[in-house]
Amino acid sequence: MAHFAEIGLDNIVQQVIVVNNLELLDENGVEHESIGQEFCRSLLGGTWVQASYNRQFRKNFPGTGYTYDASRDAFIPPKPYQSWVLDEQTCLWIAPVPVPGDDKLYRWDEDSAAWVEITRR
């Protein structure tokens, strides 16, 4: 099965759909993204970009609210915190401070720009 993301205003993913691989085949039985894009467009309109569930291309599998960055040819998740920066290799957001490497649970606190231990009650 193939996956296609509908790209809306500001390159934001609107939805992701599953398409049978047979819909991507040319007359020689070779898959082409462009054929799948036209198939999606003919059914639902809009602009479509193929996605990879196992991240073989376009860095990340998208979800609603992700951004498609054509210059990076990557799907980028929404930025979780203002202080986080984009890792150019993975196109994922990373904290400005690494999470502690122990067995405790932490959450990011944006106000203090630090990881805060989660205490169990």
Secondary structure, DSSP 4 states (H G I P E B T S, - for coil): -EEEEEE-GGGBEEEEEEE-GGGGB-TTS-B-HHHHHHHHHHHH-SEEEEE-TT-SSSSS---TT-EEETTTTEEEPPPSSTT-EEETTTTEEE-SSPPPSSSS-EEEETTTTEEEEPPP-
